[in-house]
């Protein structure tokens, strides 16, 4: 980890305001995985954002907007996020969203293992397959093909496809943050 977690008592004023907002959101939304140390220092991408609060606050605002903008079913959202995390090999992202997918959405261990390995599980539902294929195609670069786009619209509507596209973009940024600052899975030494 290239940016050490910041204990709350060491935060500057602009960091403290962002920390308080992030802590409130993270602690209520993410209970399936470790987001904080025992001393209250926040982990994951949120720690990186605290180090540059003028930029971090903007990304936290987008994160909150993406959390509120929910058209896609939650299991489909998790599949999209895991497709991105796997493509980037973002350890914390895979750790966190595998835990969420397992605990809250009962996505099977076989599906989770395939997704984390960057593979498409063979027995996805039609909705899950459409989301997986759209996310994977976006990560390949270039415009999303018309057949994949139309398939996604059939399952999720225009707003759902917009959410899917924004999720892919957002989690590309999150994964890049995690990888750039070498933010891995929390352990006892974090």
N, C-alpha and C positions, 0 to 999 in steps of 0.2 A: 504494500500500500504506500503510495507516494505522498499522500496528504494525511497526516495524522488526524484521527478524530479529535474534536475539540471539546473538552469538558465544559459544561455550561458556565462555570464560574470564570472561565478564561475567554468567553465571547466578548467581542466589542459590541457597542450599542447596536450598530446596524446588523450585525450577525445575530444578536439576541432576539431582535424582533422577528427575523426570518426563522430562527430556530424555534421560537415559541409557536409560530404558525405551522411549521413543518411537524413539530412534535405532536401537536394536536391532531393534525390530519393523519400522520403516519401511525400514531398509536391507536387510533380508532379504526383505521382501515386494514392495517396489516398486523394481524396477530398470529399468523401461521408460520412466521419466520422471524429471525432476530433482526431488529432494526436499531437497537440501542445497546450500548454497554451499560454495565451496572452503575457507572458514575453519571449516566445521563447523556453521554456523548452519542450523537446520532451517527449511524453507519450508512453504507450503501451510497447511492448517487447523491443523497441529501447532504452527506458530509462534504463532498466535493463542492456542491453548490454553496455551502456555508463559507468556504474559503474565499469566494468572490461573490459576496451577497448582492452586489448591484446586478450581476448577471444571473446568479442563482435564484433571485426572487422572480425573475421573468420565467425561468424554467419551472419553478414551483407553481406559478400561476397557470402555466400550460398544463402541468400535471393535474392540478385541481380541476381544470376545465375538462380534461380528458376523462377524469373520474366521474364527473357529473354528466357528461355526454354519453349516455348509455342507450343505444338502440339495439346493439348486438346482444344476444344471450351471453351470459357470463362465461360459460364453458368455451364458446366460440372466441370470445375476447382472449381467454387464456391461451388458446391454440395459436392465435395470431401473435401474441407476445412471445410465446415459446419458439415459434418459427424464427422470429427476429433474433432472440437471444441465442439460439443455436447457430444461426448464420454468422453471428459476431463472436461466437464462443465466449460470451459474457457470463462468467461463472456466477456472479451474484444474481444476475437476472434469471438464469436457469434455476439456481437454488431457490430464489424467492417465489417465482411463479410456478415452479413444480410443486412447491409446498402449498400454495394457494389452490392450484388445480386439483391436487390430491385431497386436501382437507375440505374445501367448500364445494367442489364440483364433481367429485368422485370420478375423475378421469383416471382410467386404469394405469397401473404401473407399466404395462406393455406400451400403451400409447405414449406415456410420458417418456419412456426410454427411447422410443423411436423419434419423437419430436426433439428431445435433447441431443440426439445423434444427428439431427438434420435430415431425418427421413420422414416420409409421409406414412403414417400407420395405414394398413390396408383396409381396415373395416370402419373408417370414419362414417358418420352420418352424412347425408347429402349437404347439409348446412356446414358441418365441420370441414368436409372436403372442399367446398367452394371457398371457405375462408382460408384454409391452408393454401390452396392453389393460388388465390389472389395475392396473399402475403408473399409467397415464394416468388411469384412472377414479379412483383414490385421490387423485391430484393435482387432480382437478376438485372435490373436496370432497364431503361427504355420505357416507352409508354405501355401501360397495361393493355393487353390485347382485347379486342372487342368481345370475343367469345367468353373470356374469363370475366371481363367486366359485366357482361349481360348475365352470366350465370350468378354472379354475386348479387346483382340487382334483383334477380328472380327470387333469391332467398332472403335478402335483407332490405330491399328497397334502396332508394337513392340515399337516404340519410344513413342507413346502415353501411352502405359502401363508403360514404364519406368518413364515417367513424373508423372503418377498417383502414382506409388510406392514412388517416391521421394517426391511428395507433401505430402503424408500421413506421411512419416518419418519426413519431415521438420516441418509440423504443429503439430506433436506430440511434437517436441522440443519446438516450439513456445508456445504451450498450457501449457507445463510443466513449462516453464519460467514464463508465466503469473500466473499460479496457485501457484508456489513456492514462488513468490514474492508478492502474493495477489494483482495483478494488475487487477483492476476491470474497470467498465465502467466510463469514465470521468464524472465529475460533476463540479459544480461551485467552489468546494473546492479543486479541484485537483491542 
